[in-house]
Amino acid sequence: MSTESQLPRAVRVFISFAALLRANNFAVAPEQTTAFLSAIELLGPRDLGDIRQAALATLAPPPERRATFDRLFDLHFRGNEAIEHTDDGEDDETVRLQEEGRGDNEPLLSDDANESGLTATRTEALVERRFTQLSTTDAFRRLAREAPRRLPRRRGHRRMRARRGPFADLRRTLRDSVRSDGEILRLGHMKRRQRPRKFLLLIDVSGSMKSRTEENMKLAHALVQAAPSVEVFTFGTRLTRVTRALRLKRREQALSAAAHLVSDWDGGTRIGDALQAFLAVPRFGGYARGAAVVIVSDGLERGAPDALRDAVAQLSRRAWRVSWLTPLATAPGFRPQTEALVAIEHFVDDLVDGGSSASIVAHLLALGRRRVA
């Protein structure tokens, strides 16, 4: 007979929770489990809130994994009830995409993981992803080296001195005229300063993009480090802002922090709903205004293309330029074949190859050759 089966039934549920945390890579020492049981006995908890506080005080999850801890706690102690309240514990950086008539019936964790990554699915699968520590590729080094002078820029409101320009520099002209007894010998000129243009990067992390997810996240980190104003979101069955995590200097730390934030790796595909949710949040939608919007997705949408078409049309009206990078566009003379890509073709400025880091970096750097506005 196992040791656990010899324990009182009331105690087993708490010990099994500590085991669940260890199975999900939380560092829980035996002494912490004992302290957890002692805290439960001391508090005489009247509801799950008391148990949660005891668990936080004794099992001490790291702050960056608090969201994962809360999800495991709800799943373990509340079971099916937790599925109905999963939105309550999420921060304002994550938007869950509900599907009409189906949102309440979808499992919190899916056993039907998309192992191949070759097909699109609607089912939500909440998993935690780990990124390998690979050396920086030539494409990332090129992005870091050439970004300051080749990424797109826009005209700012401030002005600067120039040999030629549309504005007269009256202050400088009058100051120079004092030296020539009030005679104006040369008219000074000014022009508007150029500022780096904002970037908005939307990355598909669904199962059909599984083979590219890790490289795309590394490229997102390289772009955030190379450019001053970049916003990064991931989408699958949820929309998650990962900008703050990717601002960490060390790539391994940044990707690890992003891995804890995103819970829908390799799951279902709801591109239209994700973009509609993005536009529905005013703070998020403001990131697209005047920005270079880059969407990295295969476009394998399982839903009706109407929501996707409407969302991309709204983005195109707000953004400076919308680029859709898909791994399906590797062949020269690519023409969209999927219903979703056909629907959005007329609303995007670029529909190009997104099948490798080198091709994505080349496109980002080429955007700087577009007309500054």
C-alpha positions in Angstrom: 0.0 0.0 0.0 1.4 3.4 -1.0 2.3 6.0 1.6 -0.1 8.5 0.2 -3.1 6.1 0.4 -2.4 5.7 4.2 -2.8 9.4 4.8 -6.2 10.8 5.9 -8.4 11.7 3.0 -8.6 15.3 4.0 -4.8 15.7 3.8 -4.3 13.9 0.4 -5.8 16.8 -1.6 -3.3 19.2 -0.2 -0.3 16.9 -0.7 -1.4 16.1 -4.2 -1.5 19.9 -5.0 2.2 20.2 -4.0 2.9 17.2 -6.2 1.1 18.9 -9.1 3.2 22.0 -8.6 6.4 19.9 -8.7 5.2 18.2 -11.9 4.9 21.7 -13.5 8.5 22.6 -12.5 7.7 24.6 -9.3 10.4 24.2 -6.7 8.5 22.8 -3.7 10.6 21.3 -0.9 9.1 18.7 1.5 9.5 21.2 4.3 7.2 23.6 2.4 4.6 20.9 2.0 4.7 20.3 5.7 4.4 24.1 6.4 1.4 24.2 4.0 -0.4 21.5 6.0 0.4 23.3 9.2 -0.9 26.6 7.9 -4.2 24.8 6.8 -4.5 23.4 10.3 -3.8 26.7 12.0 -6.1 28.8 9.9 -9.0 26.4 9.9 -10.0 27.7 6.4 -13.6 28.6 5.7 -13.2 28.9 1.9 -10.8 28.4 -0.9 -9.5 32.0 -0.5 -7.9 31.0 2.8 -6.3 27.9 1.3 -4.9 30.0 -1.6 -3.4 32.5 0.8 -1.8 29.6 2.8 -0.4 28.1 -0.4 1.1 31.4 -1.5 2.7 32.0 1.9 4.2 28.6 2.3 4.8 27.2 -1.2 6.1 30.6 -2.4 5.7 30.6 -6.2 8.0 33.1 -8.0 6.2 36.3 -9.0 6.6 35.7 -12.7 4.8 32.4 -12.4 1.9 33.6 -10.3 -0.6 33.3 -13.1 0.4 29.6 -13.8 0.2 28.9 -10.0 -3.3 30.3 -9.9 -4.5 28.3 -12.9 -3.1 25.1 -11.3 -4.7 25.9 -8.0 -8.1 26.5 -9.6 -7.9 23.4 -11.7 -6.9 21.2 -8.7 -9.3 22.6 -6.1 -12.3 23.8 -8.2 -12.3 21.4 -11.1 -15.0 22.1 -13.7 -16.0 25.2 -11.8 -12.6 26.7 -12.6 -13.3 26.4 -16.3 -16.3 28.7 -16.0 -14.2 31.4 -14.2 -10.8 31.3 -16.0 -11.1 34.9 -17.1 -11.3 36.1 -13.5 -7.7 35.5 -12.7 -6.1 36.9 -15.8 -4.5 40.3 -16.1 -5.3 42.9 -18.6 -2.5 41.8 -20.9 -4.4 38.6 -21.9 -7.7 38.5 -23.7 -9.4 35.1 -24.1 -11.2 34.6 -27.4 -14.7 33.1 -26.8 -16.4 31.3 -29.6 -20.1 31.8 -29.7 -22.0 28.8 -28.4 -18.8 26.9 -27.6 -16.7 28.9 -25.2 -18.1 27.3 -22.0 -17.7 23.8 -23.3 -14.0 23.9 -24.2 -11.5 22.3 -21.8 -9.0 24.3 -19.9 -6.3 21.8 -20.8 -6.6 19.7 -24.0 -5.3 16.2 -24.4 -5.6 16.5 -28.2 -2.4 18.5 -28.7 -1.6 19.4 -32.2 1.7 17.4 -32.5 2.3 17.8 -36.2 1.7 21.5 -36.4 0.4 21.0 -40.0 -3.3 21.6 -39.5 -5.4 24.3 -38.0 -7.9 23.6 -35.2 -10.4 25.7 -33.1 -9.8 23.9 -29.8 -8.1 25.8 -27.0 -5.1 24.0 -25.4 -3.4 25.7 -22.5 0.2 24.6 -22.2 3.5 26.0 -21.0 6.3 26.2 -23.6 10.1 26.0 -23.1 12.5 27.6 -25.5 15.9 26.1 -26.3 19.1 28.1 -25.9 20.4 28.4 -29.5 23.1 30.8 -30.7 22.1 34.0 -32.4 21.7 33.4 -36.1 23.1 35.6 -38.9 19.6 37.0 -39.5 19.3 38.3 -36.0 22.8 39.8 -36.0 21.9 41.5 -39.3 18.8 43.0 -37.8 20.7 44.3 -34.8 23.4 45.8 -37.0 21.2 47.4 -39.7 18.1 48.3 -37.8 19.1 51.9 -36.7 19.6 53.1 -40.3 17.2 50.8 -42.3 14.0 50.4 -40.3 11.2 52.8 -41.4 11.1 56.3 -40.0 8.4 59.0 -40.0 8.5 62.8 -39.9 8.3 64.2 -36.4 6.8 67.5 -35.2 10.1 69.1 -34.1 12.3 70.9 -36.6 16.0 71.0 -37.1 18.5 73.1 -39.1 19.2 72.1 -42.6 20.9 73.4 -45.8 17.6 73.1 -47.6 14.1 72.8 -46.3 10.6 74.0 -46.6 10.7 76.1 -43.4 12.6 79.4 -42.9 14.8 79.6 -39.8 14.0 83.2 -38.8 15.8 83.1 -35.5 19.1 82.0 -37.1 18.6 84.4 -40.0 18.1 87.5 -37.8 21.0 86.5 -35.6 23.3 86.2 -38.6 22.0 89.6 -39.9 23.4 91.4 -36.8 26.9 90.5 -37.9 26.3 92.2 -41.2 24.7 95.4 -40.0 21.2 94.2 -40.4 21.6 93.0 -44.0 20.3 89.5 -44.7 22.9 87.7 -46.8 21.6 84.2 -46.5 18.2 82.7 -45.4 18.4 79.9 -43.0 16.3 76.7 -43.5 14.7 74.1 -41.3 13.2 70.7 -41.9 11.2 68.3 -39.7 13.2 65.7 -37.8 12.7 62.0 -38.6 11.7 59.6 -35.8 11.7 55.8 -35.8 8.3 54.5 -36.8 6.3 52.4 -34.4 6.2 48.6 -35.0 3.3 46.3 -34.1 4.2 42.6 -34.4 1.4 40.0 -34.1 2.6 36.4 -33.9 0.5 33.3 -34.5 1.4 30.7 -31.9 -1.3 28.2 -32.8 -0.6 24.5 -33.6 -0.3 25.1 -37.4 2.6 27.5 -36.8 4.3 25.2 -34.2 7.4 24.6 -36.3 8.1 28.4 -36.5 6.9 29.6 -33.1 10.3 29.5 -31.4 12.2 31.3 -34.1 9.5 33.9 -34.4 9.7 34.7 -30.7 13.5 35.0 -30.9 13.1 37.3 -33.8 10.5 39.4 -31.9 13.0 39.7 -29.0 15.7 40.8 -31.5 13.4 43.5 -33.0 12.4 44.8 -29.5 16.1 45.2 -28.6 16.9 46.8 -32.0 14.1 49.3 -32.3 12.9 51.9 -29.7 9.1 51.5 -30.1 7.9 47.9 -30.7 4.8 46.2 -29.4 4.5 42.4 -29.6 1.3 40.3 -29.2 0.8 36.5 -29.6 -2.5 35.0 -30.6 -4.0 31.6 -30.9 -7.1 31.1 -28.8 -6.1 34.1 -26.7 -4.5 37.4 -27.3 -1.5 38.1 -25.1 0.8 41.2 -24.9 4.4 40.0 -24.4 6.2 43.3 -24.9 7.3 43.8 -21.3 8.8 40.3 -21.2 10.8 40.8 -24.4 12.3 44.0 -23.2 14.6 42.0 -20.9 18.1 42.2 -22.3 19.1 38.6 -22.1 17.2 36.5 -24.7 16.9 33.4 -22.5 15.4 35.4 -19.6 13.0 37.3 -22.0 11.8 34.1 -23.7 11.3 32.3 -20.4 9.2 35.3 -19.1 7.2 35.3 -22.3 6.7 31.5 -22.1 5.0 32.0 -18.6 2.7 34.7 -19.9 1.4 32.9 -23.0 -0.9 29.9 -22.2 -2.2 28.9 -25.6 0.9 27.7 -27.3 0.3 25.2 -30.1 -3.5 25.3 -29.6 -6.4 26.4 -31.8 -6.6 29.0 -34.5 -8.9 32.0 -34.3 -7.2 34.7 -36.2 -10.2 36.8 -37.0 -11.4 36.7 -33.3 -7.9 37.6 -32.1 -7.6 40.7 -34.3 -11.1 41.8 -33.4 -10.3 41.4 -29.7 -7.1 43.5 -30.3 -9.1 46.3 -31.9 -11.8 46.2 -29.2 -9.3 47.2 -26.5 -8.6 50.9 -27.0 -5.2 50.7 -25.4 -4.2 47.9 -27.8 -5.8 49.4 -30.9 -3.9 52.6 -30.3 -0.6 50.8 -30.8 -1.6 50.3 -34.5 -2.1 53.9 -35.3 0.6 55.1 -37.7 2.6 51.9 -37.1 4.2 49.3 -39.4 2.0 46.3 -38.6 3.5 42.9 -39.2 1.4 39.8 -38.9 3.3 36.5 -38.9 0.7 33.8 -39.6 0.0 31.0 -42.1 -3.6 32.3 -42.4 -5.1 28.9 -41.8 -8.3 30.2 -40.3 -11.0 27.7 -39.2 -13.8 30.2 -38.8 -15.6 32.3 -41.3 -13.3 34.8 -43.0 -15.7 37.8 -42.4 -14.3 38.6 -39.0 -10.8 38.4 -40.3 -11.5 40.5 -43.3 -13.2 43.2 -41.3 -10.4 43.3 -38.7 -7.6 43.6 -41.3 -9.6 46.3 -43.1 -9.7 48.3 -39.8 -6.0 47.7 -39.2 -5.2 49.0 -42.7 -7.0 52.2 -42.0 -5.1 52.9 -38.8 -1.7 51.6 -39.7 1.0 53.1 -41.9 1.5 49.8 -43.6 0.2 46.2 -43.0 2.4 43.3 -43.9 1.2 39.7 -43.7 4.1 37.2 -43.6 3.1 33.6 -44.2 5.2 30.4 -44.5 2.9 29.5 -47.4 4.4 32.2 -49.6 7.9 30.6 -50.1 7.5 30.1 -53.9 8.1 33.0 -56.4 4.9 34.4 -57.7 2.8 33.2 -54.8 -0.9 33.7 -55.0 -3.1 33.1 -52.0 -5.2 29.9 -52.1 -6.8 29.7 -48.6 -10.1 31.4 -48.1 -8.7 33.6 -45.3 -5.7 34.9 -47.3 -7.9 35.6 -50.4 -10.3 37.6 -48.1 -7.6 39.9 -46.8 -5.4 40.2 -49.9 -6.8 43.6 -50.9 -6.4 45.1 -47.4 -2.7 44.3 -46.9 0.2 46.1 -48.4 2.5 43.1 -48.5 1.7 39.4 -48.6 5.2 37.8 -48.6 7.3 35.0 -47.3 7.4 34.4 -43.6 8.9 30.9 -43.7 12.3 31.8 -42.3 14.0 34.3 -40.0 16.1 35.5 -42.9 13.1 36.4 -45.1 11.3 38.1 -42.2 14.4 40.2 -41.4 14.9 41.1 -45.0 11.3 42.3 -45.3 11.5 44.4 -42.1 14.7 46.1 -43.3 13.2 46.7 -46.7 10.3 48.6 -45.2 12.7 51.5 -44.6 12.8 52.1 -48.3 9.1 53.1 -48.4 8.2 56.7 -48.7 8.4 58.6 -45.4 5.1 60.2 -44.4 
